[in-house]
Amino acid sequence: AFYLWAPAPDGDAWGLTRRLAEQGGVLVSPGEFYGPLGAGHVRVAVVQPDDRIALVVERLAAAAG
């Protein structure tokens, strides 16, 4: 597995977690689950095949659009 740590806009990791689930169908973890240094970030476990990740990107682009 590959883990990507991404900063959340305005430090709102819970809001970004919600948005990614609702608009992209992807589950991530708020960084604070992993300690105080993770606050303001989300942790993404990149474990899906490339075609599934591409689908998430398409969904998020459409939602932003």
Contact map, one row per residue, 1 for C-alpha under 8 A:
11100000000000000000000000000000000000000000111000000000000000000
11110000000000000000000000000000000000000000111000000000000000000
11111000000000000000000000000000000000000011110000000000000000000
01111100000000000000000000000000000000000011110000000000000000000
00111110000000000000000000000010000000001111000000000000000000000
00011111000000000000000000000000000000001111000000000000000000000
00001111101010000000000000000000000000011100000000000000000000000
00000111111110010000000000000000000000011100000000000000000000000
00000011111110010000000000000000000000000000000000000000000000000
00000001111100000000000000000000000000010000000000000000000000000
00000011111110000000000000000000000000111000000000000000000000000
00000001111111110000000000000000000000011000000000000000000000000
00000011101111111000000000000110000000111100000000000000000000000
00000000000111111100000000000100000000000000000000000000000000000
00000000000111111110000000000000000000000000000000000000000000000
00000001100111111111000000000000000000000100000000000000000000000
00000000000011111111100000111100000000000100000000000000000000000
00000000000001111111110000000000000000000000000000000000000000000
00000000000000111111111100000000000000000000000000000000000000000
00000000000000011111111111110000000000000000000000000000000100000
00000000000000001111111111110000000000000000000000000000000000000
00000000000000000111111111000000000000000000000000000000000000000
00000000000000000011111110000000000000000000000000000000001100100
00000000000000000011111111000000000000000000000000000001101100000
00000000000000000001111111100000000000000000000000000001000000000
00000000000000000001110111110000000000000000000000000001000000000
00000000000000001001100011111000000000000001000000000000000000000
00000000000000001001100001111100000000000111100000000000000000000
00000000000000001000000000111110100000000111000000000000000000000
00000000000011001000000000011111100001111110000000000000000000000
00001000000010000000000000001111111011111110000000000000000000000
00000000000000000000000000000111111111111000000000000000000000000
00000000000000000000000000001111111001000000000000000000000000000
00000000000000000000000000000011111111000000000000000000000000000
00000000000000000000000000000011111111100000000000000000000000000
00000000000000000000000000000001011111100000000000000000000000000
00000000000000000000000000000011011111100000000000000000000000000
00000000000000000000000000000111111111111100000000000000000000000
00000000001010000000000000000111001111111000000000000000000000000
00000011011110000000000000000111000001111100000000000000000000000
00001111001110000000000000000111000001111110000000000000000000000
00001111000010011000000000011110000001011111000000000000000000000
00111100000000000000000000011110000000001111100000000000000000000
00111100000000000000000000111000000000000111110000000000000000000
11110000000000000000000000010000000000000011111000000000000000000
11110000000000000000000000000000000000000001111100000000000000000
11000000000000000000000000000000000000000000111110000000000000000
00000000000000000000000000000000000000000000011111011000000000000
00000000000000000000000000000000000000000000001111111000000000000
00000000000000000000000000000000000000000000000111111100000000000
00000000000000000000000000000000000000000000000011111110000000000
00000000000000000000000000000000000000000000000111111111000000000
00000000000000000000000000000000000000000000000111111111100000000
00000000000000000000000000000000000000000000000001111111110000000
00000000000000000000000000000000000000000000000000111111111000000
00000000000000000000000111000000000000000000000000011111111100000
00000000000000000000000100000000000000000000000000001111111110000
00000000000000000000000000000000000000000000000000000111111111000
00000000000000000000001100000000000000000000000000000011111111100
00000000000000000001001100000000000000000000000000000001111111110
00000000000000000000000000000000000000000000000000000000111111111
00000000000000000000000000000000000000000000000000000000011111111
00000000000000000000001000000000000000000000000000000000001111111
00000000000000000000000000000000000000000000000000000000000111111
00000000000000000000000000000000000000000000000000000000000011111
